Amino acid sequence: MSKMFAKVLSSAVLGVDAYIVKVEAHLENVYPASFMTVGLPEGAVKESKERVMAAIKNTGFQLKQKRIVINLAPADIRKEGTAFDLPIAVGILAAHGIVDPTFLDKVILIGELSLDGKLRPVKGIFPICLKARQDKIKGVILPKDNLQEASLVEGIRIAGVETLNDVVDILNGVKTLDSTERPSKKMQLDQYENIQDFADVKGQENVKRAFEVAAAGGHNILLIGPPGSGKTMLAKRLPGILPSMTIDEIFETTKIHSVAGLTSAENGVIVSRAYRSPHHTISDVGLIGGGQVPKPGEVSLAHNGVLFLDELPEFKKSVLEVMRQPLEDGNVTITRARMSLTYPANFMLVAAMNPCPCGYFTDPSHDCSCHPVAIQKYLSRISGPLLDRIDIHIEVPAVPFDQLADTRQGEVSANIRKRVEGARAIQTKRFKPFERLHSNAGMEKKQVQAFCEIDSKGSQLLKQAMDKLGLSARAYDRILKVSRSIADLAGEDHILPVHLGEAIQYRSLDRNNWGS
């Protein structure tokens, strides 16, 4: 009884990183013919046999009736998705002697097959190409629609193909690997091309200043104001004043979006800072991530960008509480019975809320219809520990008519961004000895003590504020961090009382007399 065997390299993603999968194809002259996939395949992988056999036949290859066994190694990690279609098909063709096996251990094959043999795009291409480069694999053969995403990874050869026939031609030497031009050669990496501008915002100068301070130090910010005061409009413009993304940040962000399947042929590389705005009905899993094989949630999709939570008290309490870990650590760990994965989640939180259920508690031009007990109950939906993790609380009043009617344009985001980048450059130099610390918001107790020293006048001012407002120890540190960012914007080496005074103003909800 003759036996035939072939081994093909492929790859899959676990968390945000890829690992190599060896696809082994074994054929036997056993009747009746059958097809079996082993190696912990999930539903879509088990179904691949139907797509693969149809694609092979419709491409014009004639196979003998044999028993086919496909093994996906390592066999102790669950495999999911449709990306193994192509390596399984090539493994079967190589075992039949149709494909030359010479290069099968030198290239990674990845892609979903349609029934007519065409290749469809798959998730996770970017981390897979990074893994191929890391392991010094010669090249990657992938669907043409994934080429834009893969092309940013230099140092490996990439072939974007359209059909199974094209793959066979490359492996048999009829066509060359990397025969397609990389889109990255023509890409315009303009990070601010479609970003909304602060120049469109009428009035609200004090709120714009708070956003500038928040961007300068990477601080979380809470907006409190009546409906229609422009809270959402302001939040949407925050990415436009954040510093340009570094190449490392572009790689990190693209990896996460690739794993989540949010890249495409048009936006294969994520070059702009993310802006995520989930609805208040979102679940814990939707916000943090999860599932049988944990997938990234909104906090990870907002990595290196902005997470905007509108109507903050309307979110379920359990949803808000699970955000405490990513706000503190910059990552989120999702544990399931089968595995535990950690996703990056270093984002700026912008939250918005009304001051009461009707929205007009602090609005001088509208009467509030809410009972004091209802207002207190509404505000208590946001826990103290969560509020303490938000550095800046700022009131956003309704814009007066004369400011709305003013035709003069406000300051453009590009000018604000220059000041923010100047402050961030100071912080980069300051935190150079510290790994994973890049902004004032990320300082821990030791760094606060080292870099946020205040003189006797500043200490007296802060003591008075703490006593009158009843601030927590964490709020004390937050005020010092924000003061440090204000000083950096001013180019000052030392925190002055004027910087402390401005920072204290950004703790609205901590005031005992707030709203009175």
N, C-alpha and C positions, 0 to 999 in steps of 0.2 A: 504494500500500500504506500503510494508516494505522498510525501508531505511537502508543503510549500510554506515559506515564512518570509515576512518583511517587517522592518521596523522604521517608523517615520517619526520625526520630531514635531511636536506641537507645543502649545503653551496654554495656560489658563491663569486666572487671576484669583487671588485669595486676599481679601481686604483691598488695599490699593497697590499691592505688589504682585508680580507675576512669578510663576514657577514653571519649570519645564515638564511637559507630559510626553511620555514615549508611547506612541500608538503602535501596538504590535498586531499584525494581521497573520492569522494562521489558517491555512486551507487544508482540507482533507477530502479524499475521495470516499466519502461516506454517504450512503443513501438512507433516508431522503435528504435532499439539500436543506440547509437551515442557516440561520444567521443569529449569532449570540454576541452580546456586548457585556463584558465584565469589567470590574474596576470601579465599583460604586457609581454607576451612571444614574443621573436623575431622568425624569420623564422625557425631556427634549432630546437627551442623548440617546435614550433607548429608541426613540422614534426615528433617529437618524438613518437606521437601516433602510427604511422605505424611501427616504429622499435620496440616499446614496445609490441604491440599486437602480432607481428610476433615472437618476442623472447619468450614471454610467451607460445604461442602455440607450438613452436618448442622445448621448454624445456620439454613439456609434461604435462603442467597444463591445466585443462579444466575449462573454464569460462562460466558462464551463460550469455545469451544475455541481457545486461542491458545498461541503459544510464549512462555514466561515465563523471563526472565533476572533473577536476584537478585544484586546486587553488594553486598558488605559492605566498606565503606571505613572506615579505611585498609586497603588490600589487602595490605600487607606484614606484618601481624600476624596470627598464627593465631587463629581464632575457634573456641571450643569451648563445649559445653553446649547446653541447650535454650531459653535465654532469648530467642533471636531468633525463636521461633515467632510471637509476637504481632506484632512490627513487620513481619515478612515477610507475614503475613496481611493486616494493615492496608494495607501497600504495594500488594499485589495488588488489594484492594478499592478503594483510591484510584485506581489506574491504570484500573480499570473504571468509575470515576465513581460508585461506590456510597458512598464516604466523601468528605466535604468536605475538601479539602487545606488549608484556611485555617490550621488550627492544627498541622499536622504538623511544622512547623519550630520549634514553641514548647513541645512536650511530649516527654518521653522515654517510649517504650513498652517494656515488659519483661515477659516471662512465657512459660511453657510451655503449650501447648494440648493438651488431651485430644481424642480423636477426635470427641466430641460438642460441642466448642466451649467447654468449661469451662476455666478457668485454674488451673494448678497453680503452687505456689511455686517459686522459683529461688534460687540462691546469689548472694551479693554485693550484695544490695539496699542495704545501709547505705552502703558507699562510693559506690555509684551515685547515691544521693540527695545525698550530700555534694558529688559532682561537679556535679550539676544545680544545686545552690545556688551553687557557686563560679562556674559559667559563666552564672549568671543566667537559667537556663531556667525557663519559667513553671511547669511542673509535671511530675509523674511519674504515669503510669498503670501499675499493677502488680497482681499477684494479691492478693486479699483476705487470704490467709494470710501475706503478707509485710508487712501494714500495721503490725503492732506494731513490727517492726524499723525500718521507715521513719519512724515517727511521731516519733521523737526529734529528727529533723532539722527544725528550725524554719526559716521563711523561704522555703519552697516549698509549692506546693499539691500535695496527694497524693490520688489516687483509688484505693481498693482495690476492685477489681471481681471478679466471679465468672465472667462469660461474655464471649465475643467480641461478642455483641449489646450488652452494656453499654458496651463500648469504642466501638463504632460510634455508639451514642446520644450519648455524651459528645462525640465529635468532630463529630457533626452538630448539636450544640446542643440535643438533646432533654433531656439531663441535664447538670448542671454539674460541672465539675472540683472536686475536694475536697468532694464531697457527703457523704462518710463522716466520722463523728466519729473524731478521732484517739484511739487507745487510750492514748497517753502522757498525756492529760489525767487519766486515772484510775489510772495506774500507781503502785504503791507501791514506791518505790526503796529498800527496806530491804536494805542490803548484808549484814546479819548474821542474816537471818531463819532460814536453814537451816544456819548454821555450827555445828560442834560446839564444845563449851566445855571449857576447861582444868579447870573445876571437877570434871569427871568423872574426872580422873587422880588415882590414889591414890599418895601418896609422890612420889618423883622430884623433890624440890624443887630440887636442884642442876641437873637437866636443864631444868626449867621456866625457871630463871634464865638458862641458856644460850640458850634459845629467845627469851626477852625481850630479851637483848642482841643476838641475831641480828636480830630484828624491828626493834629500835631503829636499827640501822645498815645494814640490808639485806644482812647477811652470809650467805654460804653456810655450811651446817653438816653435819657428818658424825656420825652416831650409831653407836656401836660397843657391841654387847651381845649376850647370849645370846638364843635364841628365847624369845618370850613375855614379854620385859621391857618391852614397851609402845612400841617404836620407831615402829611404824606409827600407833598411837593418838595419840602425841604429834605426829607430822608432820601428821596430818589436822586438828589443832586450830590449826596455825600461822596459816592465813588469818584466824582470828577475833581475833588480836591485832595484825594489820597495820593501818596507818592506813586510813581510808575512802578509796575511790577518788575522785579528782578527776574532773570532767566530761571533761577531756582523756583521762584514763586509761580512762574508760568508752567514749569514742569509739574509741580505739586498740584496745582489747580486742574491742569489738563488730565492728570492721572485720575483724579477723583471723578471728574465729569465723564471720562472715558469709561470707567468702571460702571457708572450709573447709566451709560448709554445716552448721554446728552451731547455728544459730539456728532458731527455729520460731515458730509463731503464739503459743505460750505464753511463751517466753523470748526474745522478739525482741531485747531489749537486755540485754547482760551487765553487771550492776551489782555482782556479787560478784567478789572476786579469784579467779582461776582456781586450781584444784588438779588437776594432771595426774599420774597415776601409771602410766606404761607398764610392761608386763611386761619381764623381763630378756631375753626372746627377741626384742625389737624390733630392726629393721634400722637401718642408718645413715639410709636415706631416711625411715623412719618417725619417727626421732628428730629429725633435722635438717630434713627436708623434701626434696622433689625430685619426680621424674617428668618426662615429656616436656615438659609445661608445668608448671614447678615449683610445688608446693603447699606450704603451711606444715606443718611437722612439730610434734612435741610441744614442742620448745623455744620455738616461736613461740606455740603455743596456751597456754603457761604465761606469756606476757608479762604483766607487772604482777602476777604471782601466784607460785605455788609449783610447782616440778617435783620430785616425790618419786621417787627411784630406790631401790627396795628391793632387797636382796641385790646391792649394788653390784659385788662381784667376779665375779658370775655374768654380768654384761653382757659382750658381746664387746669385746675390747680396741679394735678399730677403732671401735666405737660410742662408747666412752668418750673416745677421743682426738679425735673430731670435735667434741666439746663444748667443746674448749678455746677456740675462737674466740668462740662466743656468751658464754661465761663471762667472757672478757676484754673484749669489745667491746660487748656488749648487743644485738648483731644477728647475723644469719647470712646470708652471701651464697652463693647457689646458682647455679652457672654450668653452662650446657648449651651445646651447639653453636649453638642458635638464639637463646638469650637468657641474660641474667644478671639475677637478681632478688635484692633484699635484703629480708629480713623482719625486723621487730623481734623481739628475744628477750632482753628484760631481765627476768629472773626470779630468784627465790631458789631455789637448789638445796638440797634436803634429801636427803641420801643415808644409807642405813642398811646395816649389814653385821654379820655375825657375826665374832668375833675369830679363828675358825678354821673348817675345814670342818664339824666336828661342832657347833660353836657354843658350847662350854663351856670354852674355854681360860682365860678370866678369871673364871669363875664358881666361887666358893668352895664351893658346895653340890653341884657335879657334877664328876666326874672327866673330864678331856679324854682322848679316845681317839686323838688325832691325833699323828703323828710330827712332831718339830720341822721336818724338811725340808718336810713337807706344809703346815705352818702358814706357813712362809716363802714357799713357792710360792703359797699362797692369797693372802697379803697383797701379793705382788709383782704381782698382776694389776692393781693400781691404780698407775699410774705416778706418779713423784714430781712431775712438772709439774702433773698433775691435782690431787694432794693439796695442792700449794702454792696452788692457786686456791680451796681451801676454807678459809675463815678460822677456823672453829671445829671442833675435833674433841672430842667429849664421850663419855665412857663411860656407858652406860645399864645399870646393874646390875639383876638380878632384884629384884622388889619383895618384901620380907619379908611373912610372913603377917599380922603384927599391923597393918601399914599397909593391907593389902588388906581386912582385916576392919573397919577404922575407918569408922564411918558418917558422920563429919564431912565436910562438903563442902569442897573446896579453893577457892582464890581464883578468882573468875570471870574469864573472858576480858576482859570489859568493863573491869575495874579495871586489868588488865595493859595493855590497849590505851591507856588514858588516859596511862599513863607513857610508852609507846612514842610516842604522838602528841606528847607534850611534848618528847621527845628529837628527833623528826623536825622539829618546829617550829624548834628551835635550829639544826639542820642546814640547813633551808630558808633561814634568815636568813644563815647562814655562807656558803652557796654561791650566794647570789643573783647575784653577778657572773659565775658560770660557767654557760654554757649546757649543758644535758643532764647536769648534775651535781646530784643531789638527796639523796644519802645518803653516809655515810662509806665504805661499801664501794666506791663508785665513784671514790674519790680516786686520782689518779696521784702519781708521785714528788714533783712540785713542791708539790701540795696537802698531801701527808703532811709534807713538810718545813716547810710554812707553818703547819699547824694541829695538828700532833702533837708539839710541842716538849715535852721532858721535862727535869727538873732533874738535878743531879749524882747524887742518890740513885737516881733512876729509871734513869739511864743505867748506873750500876754494877750495879743489879739485872738489867737487861736483858742486859748484857755477860756476867754470870755464867750466865744462862739460855742464852744463845747458845752459850757455850763448852761447857757441860755437855750440852746437848741436840743440838749440832751442827746448828743450824738454818740454812736457806738465807737468802740476801738477801731473797727474796720473803717468806719466813716472818717476817722481821724487820719488813717493812712491814705484814704482816697483823696482827701483834701490836699495832703502833702504832694501826692503824685500829680494832681491837676495843677497845683501851684508850680511844680517843677516844669510842666509843659508850657505854662504861661510864661515862665521865666525864659525858657528856651526860645519861644517865639519872639521875645523881646531881646534875645541875645545876651541875657544876663547870666553870669556865673553863679550868683547867689539868689536865693528866694527872698524877695523883699515883701514888706507888709502889704504893698499894693497888689502883689500877685496872690497873696493869701486871701486878701479881701475879696478879690474876684472869684477865687475858687470856692470860698464859703457861700457866695451867692448861688453857686450851682448845686446846692443841696436843698432845693425847695421843699420836698416832702418831709425833710427832717425838722422843719421849723414847727415849734409848738403852736404858733399863731397862723399857720398856713391856711389861707382861704377865708380868714376872718375879716 
